[in-house]
Each structure stands twice: as C-alpha cells, then as structure tokens.
Amino acid sequence: MLALATDLPAAVVATQLGLTAQTTSRWAQFSQRDSIEYIVARTNP
C-alpha cells in the first residue's frame, strides 16, 4: 500500500482499491514522512 501511495496519485489508488480519496491521501502523506526521528533514535541509545 505504501508503495502504491508513493508512486500513484491518491485518486487512482482509491479507485483501484475501492477506498475513499481521503484514506488514500492520508496513506500518501504517511508514506512521505521523514524517518530522521527513527534514525536519530537508533544512533542515540
């Protein structure tokens, strides 16, 4: 799901998977989050 949300417009993913546009928009936002917090947490015990 994250790969689709990253590569395709939210409206296309919504249509193909039978989801609402709002749901797929949120997945698209989720997939674009920066993971710097995770990296920092892993390097600073």
N, C-alpha and C positions, 0 to 999 in steps of 0.2 A: 504494500500500500504506500509506503513512504517513497519508494522509487517512482511509482506512478504519479504521486502528488508532486514530486520534484520535477519530473520530465514533461508532464502534460498539464494543460490548463484545467483548473478546478471544474469547470463546466463539462469538459469531456469526461473526466474521471467520474463525475456524478452520474452522467448519462450511462456510461458503460457499466457501472457497478450498482446502479439503482439507488444511489444515495442522494441526499439533498446537497445543493450547492454550498450551503453553509457548512456542512460537515466536511466536504472535501476542501473548502477554503481553509478550515482550521487545520486539516492534515497538511496542507501545503505550507502553512505558517510553521507548524511543528517541524516539518522536515527541513526548514531553512534555518532553524535555530543554531546559534553558535555553540559549540561544545567546549569553549575555553574554560568554563567553570569546572567541567569534568576533568580536563587536563590538569588544571591547577590543583584540584583536589587529589589527583593521583600522584603528583610530584611532591606535594607537601603533606607528609603524614601527620 
